[in-house]
Amino acid sequence: MSIEQPLAGTTCVVTGGSRGIGAAIARDLAGAGADVAVNYKSSLESAESTVEDIQHRGQSAIPVQANIAKRDEVFRMADEIRDEYGAIDVLVNNAGITHDQRFDRMTEAAWENVLEVNLTGAFHCTQAFTEDLIGSDQGRLINISSIVGERGNYGQANYAATKAGLIGFTKSVAKEFGRYGTTANCVAPGFTMTDMLKQVDEDIREKICEKITLGRFAEVEDIAPVVTFLASPGSGYITGEVISVNGGMSL
């Protein structure tokens, strides 16, 4: 380990790591010296692109497929990662989906699908890697929540419930993992320029942006270094916290 590569010798898993915030996190962790397993559900091409980018920088990375809503697929993925790298040190539960509907029109399927991926998926992944995390000298669980989980949002009762749930989940697990020196924290990004936000009508995006103190949406590169810090030795006395990265939207 060095100051330039504080994560040298560690293995990180990033769910939903093939694109968007997840891909940026995977690249940033690798830049800090980590070996990275890039989870994807269906976008193998995107996952391979992220992996190749990391490998070109001189670090090791592999793509690993699993639908995190499926417990058996998650545990199979965990075995594949251990076969390649051994026990992991850092788990980043980043994978998430949206299915926006006004609450009075929200279908049960829209509710359940979002919960299965965003919240139950994090449960599956954390259980699959718990022994690794508590057995590591630098065990880190980092869950990607959202400003929507802190404040709610019109048409996103399902998404907000999952992201708020991740906060409570993180704080509870932090209490259980603490005896092993393993930390658990949340990063709560604000509105970030990913494919998800680009699907929102421009006039709505403008109204959202007006509420951001810094006057712009986040880029994925604004989020990733915060995750890398929480994965690093320098964050070893931070646990059960929510780090909001929203450009001052909560002021």
C-alpha positions in Angstrom: 0.0 0.0 0.0 1.1 3.5 -0.8 -0.2 7.0 -0.5 -0.9 7.0 -4.3 -2.5 3.5 -4.1 -4.2 3.2 -0.7 -6.2 0.1 -1.9 -3.2 -1.9 -3.2 -3.7 -5.5 -2.3 -7.4 -5.3 -1.8 -10.3 -6.7 -3.9 -13.5 -4.8 -4.4 -16.8 -5.8 -5.8 -19.1 -3.2 -7.5 -22.6 -4.3 -8.3 -24.1 -2.6 -11.3 -20.5 -1.7 -12.3 -20.9 -1.8 -16.0 -21.9 1.8 -16.6 -22.9 5.1 -15.0 -22.0 5.7 -11.4 -21.0 2.0 -10.9 -18.5 2.1 -13.8 -16.9 5.3 -12.4 -16.6 3.8 -9.0 -15.0 0.6 -10.4 -12.4 2.7 -12.3 -11.7 5.0 -9.3 -11.2 2.0 -7.0 -8.8 0.5 -9.5 -7.0 3.8 -9.8 -6.4 3.5 -6.0 -4.8 0.1 -6.5 -7.6 -2.4 -6.0 -8.5 -5.4 -8.0 -12.1 -5.0 -9.1 -14.9 -7.4 -9.9 -17.4 -5.6 -12.1 -20.9 -7.0 -11.7 -23.5 -6.7 -14.4 -26.9 -8.2 -15.1 -27.2 -8.2 -18.9 -24.8 -5.6 -20.4 -21.7 -7.8 -20.9 -20.4 -5.4 -23.6 -20.5 -2.4 -21.1 -18.9 -4.5 -18.4 -16.1 -5.6 -20.6 -15.5 -2.0 -21.7 -15.1 -1.0 -18.0 -12.9 -4.0 -17.3 -10.7 -3.2 -20.4 -10.3 0.4 -19.3 -9.1 -0.8 -15.8 -6.7 -3.3 -17.3 -5.2 -0.7 -19.6 -4.4 1.2 -16.4 -2.4 -1.7 -15.2 -4.9 -3.1 -12.7 -6.8 -6.4 -12.6 -10.5 -6.6 -13.2 -13.1 -9.2 -14.2 -16.7 -9.0 -15.4 -19.1 -11.1 -13.3 -22.7 -11.7 -14.3 -25.5 -12.0 -11.8 -29.0 -10.7 -11.4 -28.7 -9.5 -7.7 -32.4 -10.0 -7.2 -31.7 -13.7 -7.5 -30.0 -15.1 -4.4 -28.6 -18.2 -6.1 -27.0 -16.1 -8.8 -25.4 -13.8 -6.2 -23.8 -16.7 -4.3 -22.6 -18.3 -7.6 -21.1 -14.9 -8.5 -19.4 -14.7 -5.1 -17.8 -18.1 -5.7 -16.5 -17.1 -9.1 -14.9 -13.9 -7.6 -13.2 -15.9 -4.8 -11.9 -18.4 -7.4 -10.2 -15.5 -9.1 -9.1 -13.3 -6.2 -9.8 -15.1 -2.9 -11.8 -13.3 -0.2 -12.8 -9.8 -1.0 -12.3 -6.7 1.2 -14.8 -4.1 -0.2 -18.4 -4.5 -1.3 -20.1 -1.6 -3.1 -23.9 -2.2 -3.4 -24.5 0.2 -6.3 -27.0 -1.7 -8.6 -30.4 -0.1 -8.8 -33.4 0.4 -11.1 -36.3 2.8 -11.3 -39.9 2.2 -12.3 -41.5 5.6 -11.8 -45.2 5.9 -11.4 -47.4 8.2 -9.4 -48.4 6.4 -6.2 -52.1 6.2 -6.9 -51.3 4.4 -10.2 -48.3 2.4 -9.0 -48.7 -1.3 -9.8 -47.6 -4.0 -7.4 -45.1 -5.2 -10.0 -43.5 -1.7 -10.2 -43.2 -1.7 -6.4 -41.9 -5.2 -6.0 -39.4 -5.1 -8.9 -37.7 -2.0 -7.6 -37.5 -3.4 -4.0 -36.2 -6.8 -5.3 -33.2 -5.2 -7.0 -32.4 -2.1 -4.9 -33.0 -3.4 -1.4 -33.2 -7.2 -1.5 -30.3 -7.3 -3.9 -28.2 -5.4 -1.4 -29.3 -7.9 1.2 -28.3 -10.9 -1.0 -24.9 -9.4 -1.9 -24.0 -8.4 1.7 -24.9 -11.9 3.0 -22.9 -13.5 0.3 -19.8 -11.6 1.3 -20.3 -11.1 5.0 -17.6 -13.6 6.0 -15.1 -11.9 3.7 -15.9 -8.4 5.0 -15.6 -9.2 8.7 -12.5 -11.3 8.1 -10.7 -8.6 6.2 -8.2 -6.2 7.9 -9.8 -3.5 5.7 -13.4 -4.7 5.4 -15.7 -2.1 4.0 -19.4 -2.2 3.0 -20.5 0.9 1.0 -24.1 1.2 -0.1 -25.2 3.7 -2.7 -28.4 5.4 -1.5 -29.7 8.7 -3.0 -31.0 12.1 -2.1 -34.4 10.6 -3.0 -34.0 8.3 -0.1 -33.4 11.3 2.2 -36.1 13.6 0.8 -38.5 11.6 -1.3 -39.5 12.5 -4.8 -42.7 12.8 -6.8 -43.5 9.5 -8.7 -40.7 7.6 -6.9 -42.3 6.2 -3.7 -40.9 2.7 -4.6 -37.4 4.0 -5.4 -37.4 6.3 -2.3 -38.4 3.5 -0.1 -35.5 1.4 -1.2 -33.0 4.1 -0.9 -34.2 5.1 2.5 -34.2 1.4 3.4 -30.6 1.2 2.5 -29.8 3.9 5.0 -31.5 2.0 7.8 -29.9 -1.3 6.6 -26.4 0.3 6.6 -26.8 1.8 10.1 -27.9 -1.6 11.5 -25.2 -3.6 9.8 -22.6 -1.1 11.0 -23.6 -1.9 14.6 -23.1 -5.7 13.9 -19.9 -5.4 11.9 -18.2 -2.9 14.2 -16.8 -5.6 16.6 -14.7 -6.9 13.7 -13.4 -3.5 12.7 -15.5 -3.6 9.5 -17.2 -0.4 8.5 -20.6 0.1 6.8 -21.5 3.5 5.2 -23.8 5.0 2.7 -23.1 7.5 -0.1 -26.2 9.4 -1.1 -25.7 11.1 -4.5 -27.8 13.9 -5.7 -29.1 14.1 -9.3 -26.3 12.8 -11.4 -25.9 12.9 -15.2 -26.5 9.2 -16.0 -28.8 7.5 -18.5 -31.5 7.5 -15.7 -31.5 11.3 -15.5 -31.2 11.9 -19.2 -34.6 10.1 -19.6 -36.2 12.9 -17.6 -37.9 15.7 -19.7 -35.6 18.7 -20.1 -38.1 21.1 -18.5 -38.2 19.0 -15.4 -34.4 18.7 -15.3 -34.2 22.5 -15.4 -36.5 22.8 -12.4 -34.5 20.3 -10.5 -31.2 22.0 -11.3 -32.6 25.3 -10.0 -32.7 23.8 -6.6 -29.0 22.8 -6.6 -26.8 25.2 -4.8 -23.8 24.6 -7.1 -26.0 25.1 -10.1 -25.3 21.9 -11.9 -26.0 18.2 -11.8 -23.3 15.9 -10.5 -21.1 14.0 -12.8 -20.2 10.4 -12.0 -16.7 11.5 -11.3 -18.0 13.6 -8.4 -19.4 10.5 -6.7 -16.7 7.9 -7.3 -13.9 9.5 -5.2 -16.1 9.6 -2.1 -16.7 5.8 -2.4 -12.9 5.3 -2.8 -12.3 7.3 0.3 -14.8 5.2 2.3 -13.0 2.1 1.0 -9.6 3.4 2.0 -7.6 3.0 5.3 -8.2 6.7 6.1 -11.9 6.1 6.6 -11.4 3.4 9.2 -13.1 5.3 12.0 -16.2 6.3 10.0 -19.1 3.9 10.2 -22.9 4.0 10.1 -22.8 7.4 8.3 -24.5 8.8 5.2 -22.3 11.0 3.0 -24.5 13.2 0.9 -23.0 14.3 -2.4 -25.7 16.5 -3.9 -24.2 19.9 -4.7 -25.9 21.6 -1.8 -29.4 20.5 -2.8 -30.3 19.7 0.8 -29.4 23.1 2.2 
